Amino acid sequence: MFTFLFGDISIITRIVLAFSTTLLLTLILGAPLISLLHKYQKLGQPIREDGPQSHLKTKKGTPTMGGLLILGTSILSIVLYANIQYHFVWVSLLILVMYGMTGFVDDYWKVKRQNSNAMTAKMKLFLQFLTALIAASIITAATPRGINTVLMFPFFKEWLLNLSWLYIPFAVVVISGTSNAVNLSDGLDGLASGLLIIAFLFFGVIAYYCGLHDAINYNMIFIPRCGEVAVVCAAVAGSCLGFLYYNKPKARVFMGDTGSLSLGALLGAVAVMTKHEVLLAIVGGVFVAETLSVMIQVLYFKKTGKRFFRMAPIHHHFEQLGWSEKRVVLSFWTTALILTGIGSLVFM
């Protein structure tokens, strides 16, 4: 119902309002939510015993489920400023809610049992893939025929690969894969939230230009009403920025699976909506590196019985090399900004 109040306002104004609203609400509501989480999480999030030993001291007692703050403010802002009658918008809401609930249950049992591995991997993956399948099917159906199953290659606008019936399985992998990649990156104070701000701001710009009738002038494919996705991205980016105030070193709260799984899935879905899945792999190169480091570590250990990295995901590897947590986070943010700069060349 709120959409009718702002329906006549320009898309750029609604983007600014969505970003500002979530930023302000997150800053206001952050402190009371953290106090509430402290009250019900006496011991805080359980820290991995096989992780960096310093974390057992510096992060012990810090509450998790901070993703509730991001999801709550983002959903409110999306309902206020985006047109929820449009498929892409309510699919975004579906992803935030379903992946958020999955992450919340996992976080709840982690805190309850004081075990860093609560929900089984099979159960978590099943829920992720099921939600991604529903989302990918709706997105594909809502995208104009002729481009709905097409894979674009950045910097080569004439290169189009029609995946046909393989597109939906591919989209499912993109959404679920991004969800887990962001989850793996959420291991240092401020790391995941900072990377997500950069990624959502970039894809918000992509979504805005894809929604313009002259999108071809910007090397984009025109996708009707895709500008509404830019409002979604702005809402999430503003909320992540507000959350970063409480999540920066030394973090007062962790995002938890509640936030990382849902926000990662939404980022993957936005890439699918804008037909820039390949570009996501470039701009989100840090997320890709985090995921690959875990895969390489597991495969190498199974084959040789030795570790390829000192510790995985790769941000822990740098910690083991003697880098401070702040240095790792700032270096990864800088890398993400450089990759985003490279990704921006797609407009030229």
N, C-alpha and C positions, 0 to 999 in steps of 0.2 A: 504493500500500500504506500510505503514511503516513496517509491519510485515516481509516483504521480506528482509528488511535491517538487521534484527536481528534474522531471522529464524534459522540460523545455530549456533547461540550462545547457550551455555548450559542453561538449565532451571534455575540452581542456579544463574548464571550470570544475567539472565534476571530478576530474583526475586530481586536481589540486585539493579540492575539498576532501576527497577520500584519503589522500596522503596525510593531510593536516589533522583530520579527525582521529585517525588511528594513532598517529604520533602523540597527540595530546592526551587521548584516553589512556594509552599505554603508560605514559609518564605519570598520570594521576592515579591509575588503579594498580600500578606495579607494587608499590610499598604495602598496601593493605593485603594484596594477594599473597605476597611473600610471607607476611606475618601469619596469614592463615595456613599456608603450606608448612611453615615452621611448626605451627601448633599441632598439626596432624602427622607430621613426619619428624618425629623426635630424633631419629638417627640419620635423616636425609637420604640421598641416593646412595646405594651401595657402590663402592669403588672397586673396579676390576683389580683383583690381586695379582694378575699377570701383566698389569699395565705398569707405567712408570711408578717406582716406589715413592717418589716425591708427592704424587697425587694422593696417596693414602693419608698424608698429613695435611696438605694444603686444601684439599677438596672435601675432606671428611665433614659430614654434617650439613652439607649444602643441599637444600631441597630441590626436587625435580618437578616436572609437570608445568614448568613455566610456559610451555607451549599453549596452555589454556588462555593465557593473557593475549597471546598473538592471535589465536583462533577466534576468541570472543570478540575482540575489537575489530578484527578483519571482517568477520561475518556481518557484524552490525553495520559497518561502513559500506560493505558491498550491497546489503539490502537497502541502505539509505540512498546510495548514489548511482548504482548500476541498474540496468533494466533487467530484472530477474525473470522477465517473460522470454528473454532470449536464451536459447539452448546453452550457449557457452558459459553464461553466467551461472545458471543453476547447476550445471555440471561441475563448475568450480566449487560451488557450495557443497555439492554431494561429496566431492573428493575431500574437502577440508573436514567435513563431518565424519565420514566413514574411516578415512585414514587416521583422523584425530582420535576417534573412539578406539581403534586398534592400538594406537600408541599409548593411549590413556590406560587401557587394561594392562598392557605390558608394564608400564611405569608403576601402576598400582601394585601389581604382584611383586615387582622388584623391591619396592619399599616395604611391602607387607612381609615378604619372606627374607628380606635383606640378602637377595641373591641377584647378581648382575645379569643372570640368564633366567628370565621368568617364563614368558610365553614361548612355546616351542617354535623353532624356525619354520617347520612345516605349516603350522597353524597360521603364523604371521604371513607367510608367503601366500597361502591360500586366500586369505582375506584381501591381501594386496592385489593379487592377480584378478580376483573376482570383481573387485571394485574397478580396477583398471579396464577390465573387459567391458563392463557396462559403460564406463565413461568413453572409451575409445569407440564403441559402437555408436553412441549418441553423437559424438563429435563428427564422425565420418558421415553419418546420415544428415547432419545439419550443415555440412560443408557442400557447396555447389558441386554438382556432378562435373566430371572432367578434371577436377583438381583434388577431389576428396581422397583419392588413393595414390596421389602423386608424391614422390619424394624429391625435394629440391636440393640443389647443391649450391652453397653460398659461393659468390664471386663468379658463378657460371650460370646466369639466369636462363640460358637456353638449354641447360642440362636438366631434363626432367625424367625421372624413372617411375613408371607406373607399376606399383607393386600389386595391383589388383587385389585378390582375396588375401594376399599375404600382408596387406597394410595393417589390418586390425591387430593381428598378432605382433607385428612390429611395434605398433603404437603402445600395446600393452607392456612390452619390454621397456620401451622408453619411459613410460610413466612409473612403472614399478622399479625399474633400474635407477632412475633419478631419485626416487624416494629412498632407496637403500644407500645410494651414494651420499646423499646429504646426511643421512643417519650416521654413516661411518665418519663423516667430517666433523660431527658434533662431539669432539673429544677434548677441546681446549677452550678456555674462556673467551667468548666472543668470536671464535673462528667461524662457525656455521652461520651465525646471524649476520656477520659482516659480509660473507660471501653471498648470502641470499639477498641482501640489500642490493648489491651490485648486479646480480643476475636478474632480479625482478624489475629493477629500474630499466635495464637494457631491454628486456623483453616487453616491458610496458611501451617503450618507444616503438619497437617492432610492431606490436599489436595496433598501436595508434595509426601507423602508416599503412598497415595492411587493411585498415578500415576505410581508408580514403579512396574515392572513386578514381583518382589519378595515381593509384599506388604503383602502377607500372613505371612512373617517372622516377620512383625511388628504388627501383629494382625489386619491388615487392609484388606479390600476387594479391589482387583485390579479393577480400573475403568480407561479405556483407556483415555489418554491425560488429566487426572485430574490434572496433574502438572500445566497446564495452569491456573487453578483456584488459585493456589498458587501465581501466578504472579498478579492476580486480587487482592487477599488479601493483598499482599505486597504493591501494589499501594495505596490502601485505607488506610492501616495502616500508611504509610509514610505521606500521606496527613493529616490524623487525628493528627499525632504527630506535624506537622507544624502548624496546626490550633490551637492546644493546647497552643502554644506560645502566641496566641492572645486571647485565651479563658480562660486562667488561671485567678484566682482571682487577681484583679478585672477585669472581662472580658471586652474587648474592642468591642467584637461582639458576638452575639449569633448564634448558629448553626441554630436554627429555624426548623420548620417542613420540610423545603427544604432539610436539611441534615439528621435529625433524622429518618424521615419516610423512606427515600431511603436507608440509610446505614443499618437500622434495617432490612429492607426487603432483602437486599443483604446478610446480615449475615445469615438470615433464609434460603435463597436459597442455600448458600454455604453448610450449614448443610445438606440440601436435596441432593445436588450434591454428597457429600462425604458419604452419607448414615449414618450420625451421628446426626440425629435429637434428639435422647435421650441425647447424650453427650452435645448437646447445652444447654439443660435444666440444666445440672450440671455446666458447665463452665460459662454459662450465668445466674447463680443463682441469681445474684443481679437484673438482668432484671426481672426474674421470681418473686422475692420478691416485686419489685416495682408494678408489675401488680396485684399480689395477694392482696397487701395492699389496692389498690383501689377497687377491687372487694369485699373484706371483709368489707371495710368501707361503701360502697353503700348498700350491703345486710343487714348489721347490723343496719344501720340507718333506712332502710325501715321497718325492723321488730320491732325495739325498739324505734326509734326516738332519739337514742343517737349515739355518735361516738365511734367506737372501738379504733381508733387511734386519737391522738390529731389533726392530719392533715394527709391527704394522697395526693400524694404518700408518702411512708415511709421515704424518706429523709427529708421531711418537718416535720414529727413526731419528728425526732431527733433534728431538729432545735428548735421546740417548747419545747423540754426538756432542752434547754439551750446550746446545742452543737453549736460551731461555724461552719460556712459554711466550712471552711478549714478542720476542724476535721471530719465532715461528709464525705466529698469527699475523704480524705485520708483513712478513715476507710473502705469505700465502695471499693476503689481501692485495699486495702489490702485483703479484703474479696474475691474480684475477682481473685487476684493472688493465694490465697490459694485454691480456687475452681479449678483454672487452673492447679495447682499442682496435685490436686486429679484427674482431668481429664487426666493428662499426664500418669497416671498409666495404661491407656488403652494400652500403648505400651509394657507393661511388660507381 
